[in-house]
Amino acid sequence: MNHTEYYGNGVISKEYSKINGVLSGLYTTYYPNGQPSIQTTYLDGKCHGKLVQYTDYNGKIDVEEYYYHGQRVSQYDLFTKYRELLPY
């Protein structure tokens, strides 16, 4: 089931899906100005795949992280050009 939450000003704050009460599928949060804040995917209630975090003022990608069944396996900070690969 798809869910949408809003800020007091009517701008969407979150869009996500749940299956049997558990997060599953695309999950997006937004800044109050309407720009995307975070986009990721959930599988069985856990972050799974790429997570992208955006800057609030221009919508450019700030950080990319990769998750495997809720465990972060890598991170790339585009602002500082720093990459961290994490062991399983």
Summary of the structure (lengths in Angstrom):
residues: 88
radius of gyration: 14.0
end to end distance: 32.0
largest distance: 42.5
contacts: 225
relative contact order: 0.14
helix: 0%
strand: 64%
